[in-house]
Amino acid sequence: MINGEMHLIEDLRNPKLVAMRDGYGEGLVEAGKRNERVVVLVADLTESTRTDLFKKEFPERFFEMGIAEQNMMGVAAGMAACGLIPFVNSYACFNPGRNWEQLRLSVCLSGNNVKVVGAHAGFGNGTDGGNQQMFEDVALTRVLPNMTVLVPADYEQAKKMVLAMAELVGPVYMRMTKPVRPKVTTQGTPLTIGKAQVLRSGKEVTVFACGAMVYEALLAAEELVGQVDVEVVNVHTIKPLDKETIVNSARRTGRVVTAEEHSIIGGLGGAIAELLAEEYPVSVKRVGMRDKFGETGEPDELLAKYGMTKDEIIKAIKQLI
């Protein structure tokens, strides 16, 4: 429940499938219209990152940097120091994977107002192999001081997040996956950076999920109706964590599952476990990538093989019960 009202799609079994990156591209154009200081940099992946929409609308504020991600981050830091609001774009395995040092020193240490967007995270680049499948980006970014880390659940949230990012002063990282994914929220679903969303109330187990795994968590909760009363919380902001909502939900249910298309080490699962260990220790099961690299394959096949589906969430819930 969000502010007393359910702001979810009505039929989870027949959702509309839309790519997060489409919402991002559309939101980027809107952010550019609202603020002329918004500029876009991309490392030779204009169409893949949907920054082509911004390029068409604002060609003079669009910068193709070529395959030079480290240089791109340095240029963005300089632009931010001059008062612009640069959005830096590439695949997550390169951004922040390849330019993490520049992100650390030129952006975060200096507190520069740079927005970093990692596309095709998780199994998004499935057919390109394990080297381009990024499961470490949340861990790499949330450890950096001054950094805000965001993971939208769907197209609608990706679109809203861009506008929120443009208004938030300071370094921000947002990750997205590539394939079309179900819309679980609507235009009316509110979004506040740093505020988790209780999408479904429950009394026996809480599933804290982010990204595309929010939909899988909702499916799992629906399938367990009559067996286990499951609460589902969308933790779209990994840093700063919404301590109040997370701890209150853990107190209410006493059992926790985390679900993410990211390594369980250093990602959402790690962040939740760290918080609850200090504030309210409960039993926690983490669903996500388990200390492995991926392999070549279609994204949905790989998600099933590596245990990032509703079935794995249900298994974790039943283990706790």
C-alpha positions as CSV (number, residue, x, y, z in Angstrom):
1,M,0.0,0.0,0.0
2,I,1.2,3.5,-0.8
3,N,-0.3,6.4,1.1
4,G,-3.4,4.2,1.7
5,E,-4.0,3.5,-2.0
6,M,-2.8,0.7,-4.2
7,H,-1.0,2.2,-7.2
8,L,-0.3,-1.0,-9.1
9,I,-1.5,-2.6,-12.3
10,E,-4.7,-4.5,-11.8
11,D,-3.7,-7.8,-13.4
12,L,-0.2,-9.1,-12.6
13,R,-0.7,-12.0,-14.9
14,N,-1.2,-9.8,-18.0
15,P,1.0,-6.8,-17.6
16,K,2.1,-4.4,-20.3
17,L,5.7,-5.1,-21.3
18,V,7.9,-2.0,-21.7
19,A,11.7,-1.5,-21.5
20,M,13.0,0.6,-18.6
21,R,15.3,2.3,-21.0
22,D,12.4,3.7,-23.0
23,G,11.1,5.4,-19.9
24,Y,14.6,6.7,-19.2
25,G,14.9,8.2,-22.7
26,E,11.5,9.8,-22.5
27,G,12.3,11.2,-19.0
28,L,15.6,12.5,-20.2
29,V,13.9,14.6,-22.8
30,E,11.5,16.0,-20.3
31,A,14.3,16.8,-17.9
32,G,16.0,18.6,-20.7
33,K,12.9,20.7,-21.4
34,R,12.6,21.6,-17.7
35,N,16.2,22.6,-17.2
36,E,18.5,23.8,-19.9
37,R,21.6,22.9,-17.8
38,V,20.9,19.2,-18.4
39,V,23.4,17.7,-20.9
40,V,24.0,14.1,-22.1
41,L,27.2,12.2,-22.7
42,V,27.3,8.7,-24.2
43,A,30.1,6.3,-25.1
44,D,29.1,5.0,-28.5
45,L,25.8,3.5,-27.4
46,T,23.3,6.2,-28.3
47,E,20.4,4.1,-29.5
48,S,20.9,1.3,-27.0
49,T,20.7,3.7,-24.1
50,R,17.8,5.6,-25.7
51,T,19.8,8.8,-25.5
52,D,19.0,9.2,-29.2
53,L,15.7,10.8,-28.1
54,F,17.6,13.6,-26.3
55,K,20.0,14.0,-29.2
56,K,17.1,14.6,-31.6
57,E,15.5,17.2,-29.3
58,F,18.7,18.9,-28.0
59,P,21.6,18.2,-30.4
60,E,23.6,21.1,-29.1
61,R,23.5,19.5,-25.6
62,F,24.4,16.0,-26.6
63,F,28.0,14.7,-26.6
64,E,29.1,11.5,-28.3
65,M,32.4,10.6,-26.5
66,G,33.3,7.4,-28.4
67,I,34.5,4.3,-26.7
68,A,36.3,6.3,-24.0
69,E,34.3,5.8,-20.8
70,Q,37.1,7.0,-18.4
71,N,37.5,10.2,-20.4
72,M,33.7,10.7,-20.5
73,M,33.5,10.6,-16.7
74,G,36.3,13.2,-16.4
75,V,34.6,15.5,-19.0
76,A,31.3,15.1,-17.1
77,A,33.0,16.1,-13.8
78,G,34.3,19.2,-15.5
79,M,30.9,20.1,-16.9
80,A,29.4,19.7,-13.5
81,A,32.0,22.0,-12.0
82,C,30.9,24.6,-14.5
83,G,27.3,24.4,-13.4
84,L,25.9,21.9,-15.9
85,I,24.0,18.7,-15.0
86,P,25.6,15.9,-17.0
87,F,24.0,12.5,-17.5
88,V,26.7,9.9,-18.3
89,N,25.6,6.9,-20.3
90,S,26.9,3.5,-21.2
91,Y,26.4,-0.2,-20.3
92,A,26.8,-0.8,-16.6
93,C,29.8,-3.1,-17.2
94,F,31.7,0.0,-18.5
95,N,29.9,2.7,-16.5
96,P,30.8,2.4,-13.6
97,G,32.7,-0.8,-14.4
98,R,35.5,0.7,-16.4
99,N,35.5,4.3,-15.2
100,W,35.1,3.7,-11.4
101,E,38.4,5.4,-10.5
102,Q,37.3,8.6,-12.3
103,L,33.9,8.3,-10.7
104,R,35.5,8.0,-7.3
105,L,38.0,10.8,-7.6
106,S,36.6,13.3,-10.1
107,V,32.9,13.0,-9.2
108,C,32.4,11.6,-5.6
109,L,35.4,13.0,-3.8
110,S,34.7,16.4,-5.3
111,G,31.0,16.1,-4.8
112,N,30.3,17.0,-8.5
113,N,26.7,16.9,-9.7
114,V,27.1,14.1,-12.2
115,K,24.3,11.5,-13.0
116,V,25.7,8.1,-14.0
117,V,23.4,5.7,-15.8
118,G,24.4,2.0,-16.2
119,A,22.3,0.3,-18.9
120,H,21.9,-3.4,-19.6
121,A,22.7,-4.4,-16.1
122,G,22.3,-7.9,-14.7
123,F,21.6,-10.4,-17.6
124,G,20.7,-7.5,-19.9
125,N,23.6,-8.4,-22.2
126,G,22.9,-12.1,-22.0
127,T,24.0,-13.1,-25.5
128,D,27.2,-11.1,-25.2
129,G,28.5,-13.3,-22.4
130,G,29.6,-13.0,-18.8
131,N,32.1,-10.3,-19.4
132,Q,29.3,-7.8,-20.3
133,Q,26.8,-9.0,-17.6
134,M,27.1,-6.6,-14.7
135,F,26.2,-7.9,-11.2
136,E,28.6,-5.7,-9.2
137,D,27.6,-2.2,-10.0
138,V,25.4,-1.5,-7.0
139,A,28.2,-2.7,-4.7
140,L,30.7,-0.5,-6.6
141,T,28.7,2.6,-6.3
142,R,27.0,2.4,-2.9
143,V,30.4,2.1,-1.2
144,L,31.3,5.6,-2.5
145,P,30.8,8.5,-0.2
146,N,28.3,11.2,-1.5
147,M,26.7,8.7,-3.9
148,T,23.0,8.1,-4.2
149,V,22.1,4.7,-5.8
150,L,18.8,4.0,-7.6
151,V,17.2,0.9,-9.1
152,P,13.8,1.5,-10.8
153,A,11.3,-1.3,-10.9
154,D,9.9,-0.6,-14.4
155,Y,9.4,1.9,-17.2
156,E,7.3,4.3,-15.2
157,Q,9.8,4.5,-12.3
158,A,12.7,4.9,-14.7
159,K,10.9,7.9,-16.2
160,K,10.1,9.5,-12.9
161,M,13.7,8.8,-11.6
162,V,15.3,10.9,-14.3
163,L,13.3,13.9,-13.3
164,A,14.1,13.4,-9.6
165,M,17.8,12.8,-10.4
166,A,18.0,16.1,-12.3
167,E,16.7,18.0,-9.3
168,L,18.8,16.2,-6.7
169,V,22.2,17.9,-6.2
170,G,25.1,15.5,-6.0
171,P,26.4,12.3,-7.6
172,V,23.8,9.7,-8.5
173,Y,24.0,6.2,-10.0
174,M,20.9,4.5,-11.6
175,R,21.0,1.0,-13.1
176,M,18.6,-0.4,-15.7
177,T,18.1,-3.8,-17.3
178,K,17.7,-4.2,-21.1
179,P,14.8,-6.5,-21.9
180,V,11.1,-5.4,-21.9
181,R,9.8,-6.0,-18.5
182,P,6.3,-5.8,-16.9
183,K,4.9,-2.5,-15.7
184,V,4.1,-2.9,-12.1
185,T,3.5,0.7,-11.2
186,T,1.3,3.4,-12.9
187,Q,1.6,7.0,-13.7
188,G,-0.1,7.7,-10.4
189,T,2.5,5.8,-8.3
190,P,4.4,8.3,-6.3
191,L,8.2,8.3,-6.3
192,T,10.5,9.9,-3.7
193,I,14.2,9.2,-3.7
194,G,15.1,7.6,-0.4
195,K,11.6,6.4,0.4
196,A,10.8,2.7,-0.1
197,Q,7.3,1.6,-1.2
198,V,5.2,-1.0,0.5
199,L,3.4,-2.3,-2.5
200,R,1.6,-5.1,-0.7
201,S,1.0,-5.5,3.0
202,G,1.5,-8.7,4.8
203,K,2.1,-10.1,8.3
204,E,4.4,-13.2,8.0
205,V,7.3,-12.5,5.6
206,T,8.6,-9.3,3.9
207,V,10.2,-9.5,0.5
208,F,12.4,-6.5,-0.1
209,A,13.0,-6.3,-3.9
210,C,14.4,-3.9,-6.5
211,G,14.5,-3.6,-10.2
212,A,12.7,-6.3,-12.3
213,M,12.6,-8.5,-9.3
214,V,9.8,-6.4,-7.8
215,Y,7.4,-8.0,-10.3
216,E,8.7,-11.5,-9.4
217,A,8.2,-10.7,-5.8
218,L,4.6,-9.6,-6.4
219,L,3.9,-12.8,-8.4
220,A,5.4,-14.9,-5.6
221,A,3.2,-13.1,-3.0
222,E,0.1,-13.7,-5.2
223,E,0.8,-17.4,-5.6
224,L,1.2,-17.8,-1.9
225,V,-2.2,-16.3,-1.0
226,G,-3.9,-18.6,1.5
227,Q,-0.6,-20.1,2.5
228,V,1.7,-17.3,3.6
229,D,0.8,-13.6,4.1
230,V,3.6,-11.8,2.2
231,E,4.5,-8.2,2.3
232,V,6.3,-6.7,-0.7
233,V,8.5,-3.6,-0.5
234,N,10.0,-1.9,-3.5
235,V,13.4,-0.6,-2.4
236,H,14.2,1.5,-5.4
237,T,16.8,3.6,-3.5
238,I,19.6,1.4,-2.3
239,K,21.5,4.3,-0.9
240,P,20.3,6.0,1.2
241,L,18.2,3.2,2.5
242,D,14.8,4.0,4.0
243,K,15.7,2.8,7.5
244,E,12.3,3.5,9.0
245,T,10.2,1.6,6.4
246,I,12.6,-1.4,6.3
247,V,12.9,-1.8,10.0
248,N,9.2,-1.4,10.6
249,S,8.4,-4.0,8.0
250,A,10.9,-6.4,9.5
251,R,9.3,-5.8,13.0
252,R,5.9,-6.5,11.5
253,T,6.7,-9.8,9.8
254,G,9.8,-11.1,11.6
255,R,11.2,-12.8,8.5
256,V,12.9,-11.2,5.4
257,V,13.7,-12.2,1.8
258,T,15.6,-9.9,-0.5
259,A,15.4,-10.2,-4.3
260,E,17.6,-8.5,-6.9
261,E,19.2,-9.0,-10.3
262,H,22.6,-8.3,-8.8
263,S,25.1,-10.1,-6.7
264,I,23.8,-10.8,-3.2
265,I,27.2,-9.6,-2.0
266,G,27.2,-5.8,-1.7
267,G,23.8,-5.2,-3.3
268,L,20.3,-4.9,-1.9
269,G,20.7,-8.1,0.1
270,G,23.9,-7.0,1.6
271,A,22.5,-3.5,2.4
272,I,19.4,-4.9,4.1
273,A,21.3,-7.5,6.1
274,E,23.7,-4.8,7.3
275,L,20.9,-2.6,8.4
276,L,18.9,-5.2,10.2
277,A,21.9,-6.7,11.9
278,E,22.3,-3.4,13.6
279,E,18.7,-2.3,14.1
280,Y,16.5,-5.4,14.3
281,P,18.1,-8.8,13.7
282,V,15.8,-11.3,11.9
283,S,16.2,-14.3,9.7
284,V,17.1,-13.2,6.1
285,K,17.3,-15.1,2.9
286,R,18.9,-13.5,-0.2
287,V,17.8,-14.2,-3.7
288,G,20.2,-13.0,-6.4
289,M,23.4,-13.8,-8.2
290,R,25.6,-16.0,-5.9
291,D,29.3,-15.2,-6.2
292,K,29.4,-16.2,-9.9
293,F,29.9,-14.8,-13.3
294,G,27.2,-15.3,-15.9
295,E,27.4,-17.1,-19.3
296,T,26.1,-16.6,-22.8
297,G,22.4,-17.1,-23.2
298,E,19.0,-15.4,-23.4
299,P,18.2,-13.2,-20.4
300,D,15.1,-15.0,-19.3
301,E,16.8,-18.4,-19.6
302,L,19.7,-17.2,-17.5
303,L,17.5,-15.6,-14.9
304,A,15.8,-19.0,-14.4
305,K,19.1,-20.9,-14.4
306,Y,20.7,-18.7,-11.8
307,G,17.7,-18.4,-9.6
308,M,16.2,-15.0,-10.1
309,T,12.5,-15.7,-10.5
310,K,9.4,-15.9,-8.5
311,D,10.0,-19.6,-7.9
312,E,13.3,-18.9,-6.1
313,I,11.5,-16.3,-4.0
314,I,8.8,-18.7,-3.1
315,K,11.4,-21.3,-2.1
316,A,13.2,-18.8,0.2
317,I,9.9,-17.8,1.8
318,K,9.0,-21.4,2.5
319,Q,12.4,-22.1,4.0
320,L,11.8,-19.2,6.4
321,I,8.3,-20.4,7.3
